[in-house]
Amino acid sequence: MKPLRIAISANFMHPDRSRLAYPPKTIIYGEESMYHWFEEGGAIPYMIPRLSGKFTLEDVLADFDGVVFSGGADLSPKSYGEEPLRPEWAGDFARDQYELALFKAARALDKPILGICRGHQLINVALGGSLYQDTHTQLEGAELHRDGDIYDALGHDLSIVEGSVLSNIYNGNLKQKINSVHHQAIKQLGQGLSVQARSVLDNVIEAIWYEDSAQYILGVQWHPEWMKDPQMLDPDLIRDDFLAACRAR
């Protein structure tokens, strides 16, 4: 069977004179676990750069089977009509613009879309939703969703919505455990989206699905590509469902 070709959005490192590698230049990169995870699922992953303008994103995505929006830096509050409440929550507006354009192109081409962590938030903002700039300080009763020291070893319980697309992926097993590496979270849900799962202790939205068309658009707040703990949900079921949609299309 011919391997699928999956487009993955890039992370940015902007010019930084204190950096040893290419200090005055913009660097794009990806965390390799994501690429290995898709390779293990039978797909060839490709990073998609920000283009100079000679070709359109529709040109680039035309021959890909699906599009993944990866994790990374915060979204800028400016991308959903707010100003940063703190300098450290300013996010990456340049990356937002690149990914919002990529999302628009993927929708226009009816490509299956999967958003992971930041990518889940990006989908929500692209469809007119907003975020808590910092869940812990803006949402009363919020549990800890990010610990920089233990990073993806931090986890919490997840409740999947009964009858949802995600519940079908997990065969009706609604109680799961996930890793947690985020401090922003969905505040106002984007147009056409439905909630697929929430964190148990504070009700934070952890997964979304696009209901307004037959196009496959799924966002998850956790990082399945990093999950190896057998006590947590099976991460590969999400990947395999996405790849099945890519192959069916």
LINLIN-V636116 format. One record per residue. N is the residue number from 1. RES is the residue in three letters. BURIAL is 1 if it has 24 or more other ideal C-beta (glycine too) atoms within 12 Angstrom, else 0. Layout:
# LINLIN-V636116
N/RES/BURIAL  N/RES/BURIAL
This chain:
# LINLIN-V636116
1/MET/0  2/LYS/0  3/PRO/0  4/LEU/1  5/ARG/1  6/ILE/1  7/ALA/1  8/ILE/1  9/SER/1  10/ALA/1  11/ASN/1  12/PHE/1  13/MET/1  14/HIS/0  15/PRO/0  16/ASP/0  17/ARG/0  18/SER/0  19/ARG/0  20/LEU/0  21/ALA/0  22/TYR/0  23/PRO/0  24/PRO/0  25/LYS/0  26/THR/0  27/ILE/0  28/ILE/1  29/TYR/0  30/GLY/1  31/GLU/1  32/GLU/0  33/SER/1  34/MET/1  35/TYR/1  36/HIS/0  37/TRP/1  38/PHE/1  39/GLU/0  40/GLU/0  41/GLY/1  42/GLY/0  43/ALA/1  44/ILE/1  45/PRO/1  46/TYR/1  47/MET/1  48/ILE/1  49/PRO/0  50/ARG/1  51/LEU/0  52/SER/0  53/GLY/0  54/LYS/0  55/PHE/0  56/THR/0  57/LEU/1  58/GLU/0  59/ASP/0  60/VAL/1  61/LEU/1  62/ALA/0  63/ASP/0  64/PHE/1  65/ASP/1  66/GLY/1  67/VAL/1  68/VAL/1  69/PHE/1  70/SER/1  71/GLY/1  72/GLY/1  73/ALA/1  74/ASP/1  75/LEU/1  76/SER/1  77/PRO/1  78/LYS/0  79/SER/1  80/TYR/1  81/GLY/0  82/GLU/0  83/GLU/0  84/PRO/0  85/LEU/0  86/ARG/0  87/PRO/0  88/GLU/0  89/TRP/1  90/ALA/1  91/GLY/1  92/ASP/1  93/PHE/1  94/ALA/1  95/ARG/1  96/ASP/1  97/GLN/1  98/TYR/1  99/GLU/1  100/LEU/1  101/ALA/1  102/LEU/1  103/PHE/1  104/LYS/0  105/ALA/1  106/ALA/1  107/ARG/1  108/ALA/0  109/LEU/1  110/ASP/1  111/LYS/1  112/PRO/1  113/ILE/1  114/LEU/1  115/GLY/1  116/ILE/1  117/CYS/1  118/ARG/1  119/GLY/1  120/HIS/1  121/GLN/1  122/LEU/1  123/ILE/1  124/ASN/1  125/VAL/1  126/ALA/1  127/LEU/1  128/GLY/0  129/GLY/1  130/SER/1  131/LEU/1  132/TYR/1  133/GLN/1  134/ASP/1  135/THR/1  136/HIS/0  137/THR/0  138/GLN/1  139/LEU/1  140/GLU/0  141/GLY/0  142/ALA/1  143/GLU/1  144/LEU/1  145/HIS/1  146/ARG/1  147/ASP/0  148/GLY/0  149/ASP/0  150/ILE/0  151/TYR/0  152/ASP/1  153/ALA/0  154/LEU/1  155/GLY/1  156/HIS/1  157/ASP/1  158/LEU/1  159/SER/1  160/ILE/1  161/VAL/1  162/GLU/0  163/GLY/0  164/SER/1  165/VAL/1  166/LEU/1  167/SER/1  168/ASN/0  169/ILE/1  170/TYR/1  171/ASN/0  172/GLY/0  173/ASN/0  174/LEU/1  175/LYS/0  176/GLN/1  177/LYS/1  178/ILE/1  179/ASN/1  180/SER/1  181/VAL/1  182/HIS/1  183/HIS/1  184/GLN/1  185/ALA/1  186/ILE/1  187/LYS/1  188/GLN/0  189/LEU/1  190/GLY/1  191/GLN/0  192/GLY/0  193/LEU/1  194/SER/1  195/VAL/1  196/GLN/1  197/ALA/1  198/ARG/1  199/SER/1  200/VAL/0  201/LEU/0  202/ASP/1  203/ASN/0  204/VAL/1  205/ILE/1  206/GLU/1  207/ALA/1  208/ILE/1  209/TRP/1  210/TYR/1  211/GLU/0  212/ASP/0  213/SER/0  214/ALA/0  215/GLN/1  216/TYR/1  217/ILE/1  218/LEU/1  219/GLY/1  220/VAL/1  221/GLN/1  222/TRP/1  223/HIS/1  224/PRO/1  225/GLU/1  226/TRP/1  227/MET/1  228/LYS/0  229/ASP/0  230/PRO/0  231/GLN/0  232/MET/1  233/LEU/1  234/ASP/0  235/PRO/1  236/ASP/0  237/LEU/1  238/ILE/1  239/ARG/1  240/ASP/1  241/ASP/1  242/PHE/1  243/LEU/1  244/ALA/1  245/ALA/1  246/CYS/1  247/ARG/0  248/ALA/0  249/ARG/0
